[in-house]
């Protein structure tokens, strides 16, 4: 494995994450939703092979988990950073007190008893 190249196991894993994983994950949130299951499985198989050959730790996350984490971080940065270029595209925030008092929600929160 990596000892052939003069790297320790940890160094080999660091290099794999800095190259292979970085290339796979680059801009993946932009196109992940357009992939079908077969294409997603092919990407996942690359990660599984890297684990099997010892280039990644056995407890390394799967691609789906990595994508969810990246998308969540991106959305949070857009949502909570008012200076983010995409923040203005979000719908206005609703106050929870306004939502509860909204006449449309009252029947949902407090259904009327019906007698037969």
FIMI-770078 format. One line per field, with one value per residue: residue number from 1; z negated, y, x negated of N, C-alpha, C, O in turn. Coordinates in steps of 0.2 Angstrom, whole numbers. Atoms other than C-alpha are relative to their C-alpha. Layout:
BEGIN
num = NUM / ...;
npz = Z / ...;
npy = Y / ...;
npx = X / ...;
capz = Z / ...;
capy = Y / ...;
capx = X / ...;
cpz = Z / ...;
cpy = Y / ...;
cpx = X / ...;
opz = Z / ...;
opy = Y / ...;
opx = X / ...;
This chain:
BEGIN
num = 1 / 2 / 3 / 4 / 5 / 6 / 7 / 8 / 9 / 10 / 11 / 12 / 13 / 14 / 15 / 16 / 17 / 18 / 19 / 20 / 21 / 22 / 23 / 24 / 25 / 26 / 27 / 28 / 29 / 30 / 31 / 32 / 33 / 34 / 35 / 36 / 37 / 38 / 39 / 40 / 41 / 42 / 43 / 44 / 45 / 46 / 47 / 48 / 49 / 50 / 51 / 52 / 53 / 54 / 55 / 56 / 57 / 58 / 59 / 60 / 61 / 62 / 63 / 64 / 65 / 66 / 67 / 68 / 69 / 70 / 71 / 72 / 73 / 74 / 75 / 76 / 77 / 78 / 79 / 80 / 81 / 82 / 83 / 84 / 85 / 86 / 87 / 88 / 89 / 90 / 91 / 92 / 93 / 94 / 95 / 96 / 97 / 98 / 99 / 100 / 101 / 102 / 103 / 104 / 105 / 106 / 107 / 108 / 109 / 110 / 111 / 112 / 113 / 114 / 115 / 116;
npz = 0 / 0 / 2 / -6 / -2 / 6 / 4 / 5 / -1 / 1 / -5 / -6 / 0 / -1 / -7 / -3 / 1 / -3 / -8 / -2 / 3 / -2 / -7 / 0 / 4 / -2 / -3 / 0 / 1 / -6 / -5 / 4 / -1 / -6 / -1 / 1 / 5 / -2 / 0 / 7 / 2 / -3 / 4 / 7 / -1 / 1 / 7 / 3 / -2 / 4 / 7 / 0 / -1 / 6 / -1 / 5 / 6 / -1 / 3 / -4 / -2 / -7 / -4 / 1 / 7 / -2 / -4 / 5 / 4 / -4 / -2 / 6 / 1 / -5 / 1 / 6 / -1 / -4 / 4 / 6 / -2 / -4 / -6 / -5 / -6 / -1 / 5 / -3 / -4 / 5 / 2 / 7 / 6 / 4 / 7 / 2 / 3 / -5 / -4 / 5 / 1 / -7 / 0 / -4 / 4 / 6 / 0 / 0 / 7 / 5 / -4 / 3 / 1 / -4 / 3 / -5;
npy = -6 / -6 / 0 / 1 / -7 / -4 / -4 / 4 / 1 / -7 / -5 / 3 / -1 / -7 / -1 / 3 / -5 / -6 / 0 / 4 / -2 / -7 / 0 / 2 / -4 / -7 / -2 / 5 / -2 / -3 / 5 / 6 / 2 / 2 / 7 / 5 / 4 / 4 / -5 / -1 / 6 / 1 / -4 / 3 / 5 / -3 / -1 / 7 / 3 / -4 / 3 / 7 / 0 / -4 / -7 / -4 / 4 / 4 / -3 / -6 / -1 / 1 / -6 / -3 / -4 / -6 / -5 / -3 / -4 / -6 / -4 / -3 / -5 / -5 / -3 / -4 / -6 / -5 / -2 / -4 / -5 / -4 / -3 / 5 / -2 / 3 / -1 / -4 / 4 / 4 / -3 / -3 / 5 / -1 / 1 / 5 / -3 / -2 / 6 / 3 / -4 / -1 / 3 / 6 / 6 / 1 / 6 / 5 / 1 / 2 / 2 / -1 / 7 / 1 / 5 / 4;
npx = -4 / 4 / 7 / 3 / 1 / 4 / -4 / -3 / -7 / -4 / 1 / -3 / -7 / -1 / 1 / -6 / -5 / 1 / 0 / -5 / -7 / -1 / -2 / -7 / -5 / 0 / -7 / -5 / -7 / -3 / -2 / -2 / -7 / -1 / 2 / -4 / 2 / 5 / 6 / 2 / 4 / 7 / 4 / 1 / 5 / 7 / 1 / 1 / 7 / 6 / 0 / 2 / 7 / 3 / 1 / -4 / -2 / -6 / -6 / -1 / -7 / -1 / -1 / -6 / 1 / 4 / -4 / -4 / 3 / 2 / -6 / -3 / 5 / -2 / -6 / 0 / 4 / -4 / -5 / 2 / 4 / -4 / 4 / 2 / -3 / -6 / -4 / -6 / -4 / -4 / -7 / 1 / -1 / -6 / 0 / -4 / -6 / -5 / -3 / -4 / -6 / -3 / -7 / 0 / 3 / -3 / -4 / 4 / 3 / -6 / -6 / -7 / -3 / -6 / -4 / -4;
capz = 0 / -5 / -12 / 5 / 8 / -8 / -16 / -33 / -34 / -41 / -28 / -14 / -21 / -22 / -4 / 1 / -7 / 0 / 18 / 21 / 9 / 13 / 32 / 29 / 17 / 27 / 32 / 28 / 21 / 37 / 47 / 34 / 37 / 55 / 53 / 54 / 41 / 52 / 54 / 35 / 32 / 44 / 34 / 17 / 24 / 26 / 8 / 3 / 13 / 5 / -12 / -7 / -1 / -17 / -9 / -20 / -37 / -38 / -48 / -34 / -30 / -14 / 0 / -4 / -22 / -15 / -3 / -16 / -27 / -14 / -8 / -26 / -29 / -13 / -17 / -35 / -29 / -16 / -29 / -44 / -35 / -29 / -18 / -9 / 10 / 10 / -6 / 3 / 13 / -3 / -7 / -22 / -39 / -48 / -66 / -75 / -85 / -70 / -62 / -78 / -79 / -60 / -58 / -45 / -58 / -73 / -67 / -64 / -81 / -90 / -80 / -84 / -92 / -81 / -88 / -78;
capy = 0 / 17 / 11 / 7 / 26 / 31 / 37 / 31 / 25 / 42 / 52 / 40 / 43 / 62 / 62 / 52 / 64 / 79 / 73 / 59 / 65 / 83 / 80 / 70 / 82 / 98 / 106 / 90 / 99 / 107 / 91 / 78 / 79 / 76 / 59 / 43 / 29 / 19 / 35 / 38 / 20 / 21 / 36 / 27 / 12 / 23 / 27 / 9 / 3 / 17 / 10 / -8 / -4 / 6 / 23 / 29 / 24 / 10 / 22 / 36 / 43 / 38 / 50 / 53 / 58 / 70 / 78 / 80 / 88 / 100 / 105 / 108 / 119 / 129 / 132 / 137 / 149 / 157 / 157 / 165 / 176 / 191 / 197 / 181 / 184 / 171 / 177 / 189 / 175 / 166 / 169 / 181 / 173 / 171 / 174 / 159 / 169 / 176 / 158 / 152 / 166 / 165 / 161 / 147 / 137 / 139 / 125 / 114 / 117 / 116 / 106 / 108 / 93 / 86 / 78 / 65;
capx = 0 / -7 / -23 / -28 / -28 / -37 / -21 / -14 / 4 / 10 / 1 / 8 / 26 / 23 / 17 / 32 / 44 / 35 / 35 / 48 / 62 / 59 / 61 / 77 / 85 / 80 / 97 / 106 / 121 / 124 / 126 / 130 / 149 / 147 / 139 / 148 / 146 / 134 / 122 / 123 / 118 / 103 / 97 / 100 / 90 / 75 / 76 / 78 / 63 / 52 / 58 / 55 / 37 / 34 / 33 / 47 / 52 / 65 / 77 / 76 / 93 / 102 / 105 / 123 / 119 / 105 / 117 / 130 / 118 / 111 / 129 / 134 / 118 / 122 / 140 / 136 / 123 / 135 / 149 / 140 / 128 / 138 / 123 / 122 / 126 / 140 / 148 / 160 / 167 / 174 / 193 / 195 / 195 / 211 / 213 / 219 / 231 / 239 / 241 / 249 / 261 / 265 / 284 / 280 / 270 / 281 / 293 / 278 / 271 / 288 / 300 / 319 / 327 / 341 / 356 / 366;
cpz = 0 / -2 / 6 / 3 / -5 / -4 / -6 / 1 / -1 / 5 / 7 / -1 / 1 / 7 / 4 / -1 / 3 / 8 / 2 / -2 / 2 / 7 / 0 / -3 / 3 / 4 / 0 / -1 / 6 / 5 / -3 / 2 / 7 / 2 / -1 / -5 / 2 / 0 / -7 / -3 / 3 / -4 / -7 / 1 / 0 / -7 / -3 / 2 / -3 / -7 / 0 / 1 / -5 / 1 / -4 / -6 / 1 / -3 / 4 / 2 / 7 / 3 / -2 / -6 / 1 / 3 / -4 / -4 / 3 / 2 / -7 / -2 / 5 / -2 / -7 / 1 / 4 / -5 / -6 / 1 / 5 / 6 / 5 / 7 / 1 / -5 / 2 / 4 / -5 / -1 / -7 / -5 / -3 / -7 / -2 / -3 / 5 / 3 / -5 / 0 / 7 / 0 / 4 / -4 / -6 / 1 / 1 / -7 / -5 / 4 / -4 / -1 / 4 / -3 / 5 / -4;
cpy = 6 / 0 / -1 / 7 / 4 / 3 / -5 / -1 / 6 / 5 / -3 / 2 / 8 / 2 / -2 / 5 / 7 / 0 / -4 / 3 / 7 / 1 / -3 / 5 / 7 / 1 / -5 / 2 / 3 / -5 / -6 / -2 / -2 / -7 / -5 / -5 / -4 / 5 / 1 / -6 / -1 / 5 / -3 / -6 / 2 / 0 / -7 / -4 / 4 / -3 / -7 / -1 / 4 / 7 / 5 / -4 / -4 / 4 / 7 / 0 / -2 / 6 / 3 / 4 / 6 / 5 / 3 / 5 / 7 / 4 / 4 / 6 / 6 / 3 / 4 / 7 / 6 / 3 / 5 / 5 / 5 / 4 / -5 / 2 / -4 / 1 / 3 / -4 / -5 / 4 / 4 / -4 / 2 / -1 / -5 / 2 / 2 / -6 / -3 / 3 / 1 / -4 / -7 / -6 / -1 / -7 / -6 / -2 / -2 / -2 / 0 / -7 / 0 / -5 / -3 / -2;
cpx = -4 / -7 / -4 / -2 / -3 / 5 / 3 / 7 / 4 / -1 / 3 / 8 / 1 / -1 / 6 / 6 / -1 / 0 / 7 / 7 / 1 / 2 / 7 / 5 / 0 / 7 / 5 / 7 / 4 / 3 / 2 / 7 / 1 / -2 / 5 / -3 / -6 / -7 / -2 / -4 / -7 / -4 / -1 / -5 / -7 / -2 / -1 / -6 / -6 / 0 / -3 / -8 / -4 / -2 / 4 / 2 / 6 / 7 / 1 / 7 / 1 / 2 / 6 / 0 / -4 / 4 / 5 / -3 / -2 / 6 / 3 / -4 / 2 / 6 / 0 / -4 / 4 / 6 / -2 / -5 / 3 / -5 / -2 / 4 / 7 / 5 / 7 / 5 / 5 / 7 / -1 / 2 / 6 / -1 / 5 / 6 / 5 / 3 / 5 / 7 / 4 / 7 / 0 / -3 / 4 / 5 / -5 / -3 / 5 / 6 / 6 / 2 / 7 / 4 / 5 / 7;
opz = 4 / 0 / 5 / 6 / -4 / -8 / -5 / 6 / 3 / 8 / 10 / 4 / 4 / 10 / 8 / 4 / 5 / 11 / 5 / 1 / 4 / 9 / 4 / 0 / 1 / 9 / 4 / 1 / 6 / 9 / 1 / 3 / 8 / 7 / -6 / -7 / -2 / -2 / -8 / -6 / -1 / -6 / -10 / -4 / -2 / -9 / -7 / -2 / -5 / -10 / -4 / -2 / -5 / -3 / -4 / -5 / 5 / -1 / 2 / 4 / 11 / 0 / -2 / -6 / -1 / 2 / -4 / -6 / 1 / 2 / -6 / -4 / 3 / -2 / -7 / -2 / 3 / -5 / -7 / -3 / 11 / 10 / 10 / 6 / 5 / -5 / 0 / 5 / -2 / -1 / -11 / -5 / -3 / -9 / 0 / -3 / 3 / 5 / -3 / -1 / 7 / -2 / 2 / -3 / -9 / -4 / -2 / -9 / -10 / 5 / -10 / 3 / 5 / -6 / 10 / -1;
opy = 7 / 4 / 1 / 8 / 10 / 8 / -11 / 3 / 8 / 8 / 2 / 4 / 10 / 6 / 2 / 7 / 10 / 5 / 0 / 5 / 9 / 5 / 0 / 6 / 11 / -2 / -5 / -1 / 3 / -4 / -11 / -8 / -5 / -10 / -4 / -4 / -5 / 3 / 2 / -5 / -3 / 3 / -3 / -7 / -2 / -1 / -8 / -7 / 0 / -4 / -9 / -5 / 4 / 10 / 11 / -11 / -2 / 2 / 11 / -5 / -2 / 11 / 10 / 10 / 12 / 11 / 9 / 11 / 12 / 10 / 9 / 12 / 12 / 10 / 10 / 12 / 12 / 9 / 10 / 10 / 4 / 6 / -4 / 4 / -1 / -1 / 2 / -2 / -8 / 10 / 2 / -9 / 8 / -5 / -6 / -2 / 1 / -6 / -6 / 0 / 3 / -10 / -11 / -11 / -7 / -11 / -11 / -7 / -6 / 2 / -1 / -12 / 5 / -10 / 1 / -5;
opx = -9 / -11 / -10 / -8 / -4 / 3 / 3 / 10 / 8 / 3 / 6 / 11 / 6 / 3 / 8 / 10 / 3 / 1 / 11 / 11 / 7 / 7 / 11 / 10 / 4 / 8 / 10 / 12 / 10 / 8 / 5 / 9 / 7 / -1 / 9 / -9 / -11 / -12 / -8 / -8 / -11 / -10 / -7 / -9 / -11 / -8 / -6 / -9 / -10 / -5 / -7 / -11 / -10 / -6 / 3 / 2 / 11 / 12 / 5 / 10 / -3 / 2 / 7 / 3 / -3 / 3 / 6 / 0 / -2 / 6 / 5 / -2 / 2 / 6 / 2 / -2 / 3 / 7 / 2 / -6 / 4 / -2 / -5 / 10 / 11 / 11 / 12 / 10 / 9 / 7 / -5 / 6 / 8 / -5 / 10 / 12 / 11 / 9 / 10 / 12 / 10 / 7 / 4 / -1 / 3 / 4 / -2 / -4 / 4 / 11 / 6 / 1 / 11 / 2 / 7 / 11;
